[in-house]
Amino acid sequence: MAKDLTIDVEDRPGELARIGEALGAAGVNIDGVVGLVVGGRGVIHVLVEDGAGARSALEAAGITVSNEADALVMDVSADADRPGAIGEMARKVADAGVNLQAVYLATRSRAVAVTSDNDAALAALT
């Protein structure tokens, strides 16, 4: 199962480069990524297939992985690229009582969700 790693870094130039270099050197592909600054710190989510290998490579490079979670990865159909689609998806998940902890896009037209209950989220969306 794909893994979402949450990585906390300083808000300074080069931090994403360090992450990419550490994973690349270990042969770990980044299938999806989102990053933002929250409270003066960088918070990066990366989607990888090899969670253990990614964590090991990052920690060996002195990069802190604060969380590792199973990621719900779904293909995005062409009809989902329209106004209101994300609202519909989020409403179905919310109505199922599931909290969305992270949502972002990945390679090959896929959406990634980290939720409080992936099974219930998937059932709500299918």
Stockholm file with secondary structure:
# STOCKHOLM 1.0

chainA/1-126         MAKDLTIDVEDRPGELARIGEALGAAGVNIDGVVGLVVGGRGVIHVLVEDGAGARSALEAAGITVSNEADALVMDVSADADRPGAIGEMARKVADAGVNLQAVYLATRSRAVAVTSDNDAALAALT
#=GR chainA/1-126 SS CCEEEEEEEESSTTHHHHHHHHHHHTTCCCCEEEEEEETTEEEEEEEESCHHHHHHHHHHTTCEEEEEEECEEEECCGGGSSTTHHHHHHHHHHHTTCCEEEEEEETTTEEEEEESCHHHHHHHHC
#=GC SS_cons         CCEEEEEEEESSTTHHHHHHHHHHHTTCCCCEEEEEEETTEEEEEEEESCHHHHHHHHHHTTCEEEEEEECEEEECCGGGSSTTHHHHHHHHHHHTTCCEEEEEEETTTEEEEEESCHHHHHHHHC
//
